[in-house]
Amino acid sequence: MTGLIEQIQRDAANRDIPVDATLRRVKLAAAKLNLGMLENWVTDELSGYRGEVPDYRKLQGQPAAWNPYNGWVPIHSDNECFMDIISSVPVPQSIGSLIDTLNISEGGMLDFPLPLGLVSELNKYMNFQTTRAVVKLGRGQAVSIVDRVRDLILDWSIKMEAQGIVGDGLSFTTEEKTQAKRSMTTIHIGSIENFAGNLGADQVAGDVTLTPEAKTDLLALANELETSFDHLVAMGANERHFRVALDVFKAETIVDSPSNSKIKSLLEDIRSALAGATGNLLAEGAKSMIGTALRSFG
């Protein structure tokens, strides 16, 4: 009898099989193998993300505002940080809903609405007032999310088979369940933090490690804050507190083995220094990036 892992492999490799149907097989396998982290990922993909979305669900497009006289007008700014904020689109919707959107879409572009709060902020800087703003994405970018999920499933199932975990019908032996937990089979879901630990095994204290990719992301955050330093101080950030915390943070990100606890403490210090910087997209964007990084450390 064909095992569940082989069934998942066949489904993942066959584009005629909907990826959400394949995910349900993965969820069944994860439940039977007691792989909680994997099951959580599948649930998020099937039901939609309520919190942070993985990197492969963060897309970049062209922001545009609705002008009642000229239609959709592209938004441009010389402020790179500002443009990065309004050009970024987290896609939290369920994989099934995303597939439905792709199936009914016309042409090569998809519109993803910006939050009303962000639209209100945009109106402060534009020469006309708008009630709607979107980020326009190429259809292929949304397709890439579906393809990425399919690839992750296939990669995981291949690694499971390599560890001798194949199943018999819908069942797994005690040895297979033990090996599944022991093998720490990894699916890199590319979460924004890049500190996600291992899917395929439940995390325990100490699982979260600072990967090279995570170090790169933290250094990029430090450089972004450095570039915007003067502007953030002008908006109300505590200059001395911000300067000291940022300098130490930058130094910590380039050492061979950064201290996770120190990184977390420094991020909290920077966030505290930025507390007075309000009423501007740049300030709010900086706080949001720091908050995202902090959530990586629990």
N, C-alpha and C positions, 0 to 999 in steps of 0.2 A: 504493500500500500504506500502511495506517495506521502511523504512526510510534509508537515506544514511549512517547513523552511523551503523545501523545493517548490511548493505551490506559490509561496511568496516570490521566489526568484522568477518563476515563469510569468507571474502577473506583472512584476516590476519591469520585466524585459519586453512586455507586450504592450504597445501603445494603444491597442484596441481595448485594453482593460482599464477602466477609470481608476485614477490613482487613489481616489477616496475609498474605493472598494478594496484595493490592495492594502491601504492603511488599516482597514478593519481586520484584515487577516493578521497584520503585524500586531495590532492591539490584542488579539486573541493569543498570539504566541507570547507576547510580553506578559500577559496575565498568567498564563500557564507556567512560564519560566520565572515568575516573580521578579520581573525587571521593571521596577517602579518608575525609574527615570524615563525609560523608553516609552512606557505606557502614558506617562504624562505628556510627552512630546506628541504622541499620536493623538491624544485627546485634544490638545491645543490645535493641532492641524485640522481635526474633524469639526471641532466646535467653535474655533476662532480664539484668538489670543486676547486675554483681558489685561495683560500687563505688557512687559517688554516683548518685542518681536525679535526673532533671529535676524542676523545680518542679511540673509538671502531674501528676507521680506522687507528690507529697507532699500527703497529705490530713489533715484534722482531723476527729476524731470524739469520741465519748463513751467514756472509759475505764470499764471495769467489771471487778469481781473476782468470782470464783465463791465463793459462800458455801454450804456443804453443806446449810444449813438453809433459806436464803431464795433460793437460786438466784443469778442475776446481780444484783450490787449496784453501782449507779453510784458512781464514785469522785469526790469533790469535795475541793477545797482552796482556801484563800484565797491561797495562793502562786501567782501567775500564771505565773511561770517554771516551777515544778514542773508545773503543769497543762499548760503548753505542751509540755513534754517527753513526758509520758505520754499526751497526746492526739494526738500527731503520728504519722502512719503513712506511712513510705516504702513504695511498692509496687513491688518489684523484679521480680516475676514476669513471664514472657514475655507478650506481648499475647495469644497464643493461649490460654495457661493462664487469663488473666484473663477472656477471653471464655467459656471453658468454665465458670468459676466463676459468671459471671453467668447462663449458660444453665440451670444446675442449682439456682440459689439460689431459696429460697422466701421469700415476704414481701418487705418493703422494706428489710431490714437485712442487712449482711454483718459477720462477726466476723473481725478480724485479730489473731492472738495477739501479746502483748507478749513480748519475749525473757525467758528464764528469769532472767537476771541482774537485769533490771529488776523482775521479780516478787519476787525475793528482797529487793530494796531496798524495795519497796512494803510488804512484810510488817513492816518496822521501824516503819512509821507507822500501820498499821491496827489496829483493835481486834479483828481476827480474822485467822487465818492462812489463806492461800489457796495453791493450787498452780497456779491458772490465772488469767490476766488477759488481757483483750482490749480492743481499741478497736472500738466499734460504729460502723459507717458506713452512711449511706443508700446504697441500691443505685445511685441516680443519680450519686453521687460517683464510683463505679467506672466507670460508663458514660461519665462525662465524660473519663476517660483515653482510652478508645477513640475517642471523638468528636474529641478534641484531636489524636490521631495522624492520623486521617483528614483533618482540616482542614490540618494541617501538610503532608501529602503533596500535597493539592490546591493549596495556596498555592505550594509549590515548583514544581510542574509548570506552573502558570500563568506564573510568573516565567521559567521556562526557555523556554517558548514565546515570551514577549515578547522574549527575547534572540535569537530565531531558532533555538533549539535544539529540534528536533522529532524528528529521526531518520527513517530509512527502514526500516520493518520493525523489526528488532532491531539495526540498524547506525546509526552516526553518522559523519559526514564528519570529516576532519581539522580543518576549519574549525570545526565544531560543538564538537569536543573542546577546541580552543584557546579558543573563546569561553566555554565552560562554566567553564574555569579562570580566565579573565580577568574574567568578570562578577561573581565573588564573590557569587553568588546566596545569599541568606541565608534560612535557616529558624531562627527563634528558638525553640529547644527549651525555653527557660525553665529552664535548669539552675539549681541553687540558688545558684551563684556569680554568675550573670548576666554572666560574663566569657568566655563560651564561644567568642568569635570568630565565624567564619563557617562554616556548613555549606554544602557545595557547592564548597568550595575548601580545599585543604590549608593548614593554618596554617604560618606561618614566624615566625621571631623578630620580635617587635614587633606581631603580630596582636592579642594580648590587650590590650584597652583597657578603661578604667574607664568604663562606660556610666553614664548618669544613674540607671538602675535599680540598678546595682551600688553607686553612691554612697549611694542611699537605704537599701539593705540594710546597708551598713557603718555608716551612722549609726544605724540601728535596733539593730544589734549593740552599738554604743557605748552607746546609751541603756539597753539591757537590762543591760549590765555595770554601768552607773552605778547603776541601780535596785537591783541585788543587791550593790553594793560592800560595805556593812557586813556583810552575811551572809557573803560570801566571805572577808572578812578574819577574821571570827570563826571560820571553819572552817580557817584556817591560811594564807591567802594573805599574801604579803609586802606589807604595807600601803603602805610608801613606794614600793617598786618599782612596785606596781600603780597607785598614784595618779598617779605621774609619767607612766608609759606610757599610761594611759587618757586623761589630759588631753591629751597630745600627739596621740594617735590621734583623739580627738574633733575637735580643731582641724584635723587634716589632712583629715578627711572632708568638711569644709564649704568648703574652698578650691575655686576654679574648676577647677584642673587638679592633682589630687592626684598625688603621686609614688607609682607602684606599688611601687618598691623600698622607699620609706619606710614605706608601709602594711604591707608584708610584714614588715619589720624590727620595727615596732611590735607587730604581732600576735604575733610570736615573743617579744617582751619581755613582753607580757601573759600569754601562755601560761606563760612561765617564772615569772612572779610568782604564778601560780595553782597551781604545782606542789605546794605544801604543803597545798592545800585538797583534802581527800579524804573518802571515806566518806559522801558525801551526794549525792542526785540533783541538787541545784542546782549543786554544784561540778562534777560530771561533765558535766552539761548545758552549762555554760559552756565547759568545755574542748572538748567536742564541737563547739560552734558555732564556736569559734576554729579548731579543726582543719579544719573544713569550709571556712572562709574562706581559710585558708592554702593548701589544696589548689588553690584557684583560681589562685594565682600560681605553681604548679609547685613 
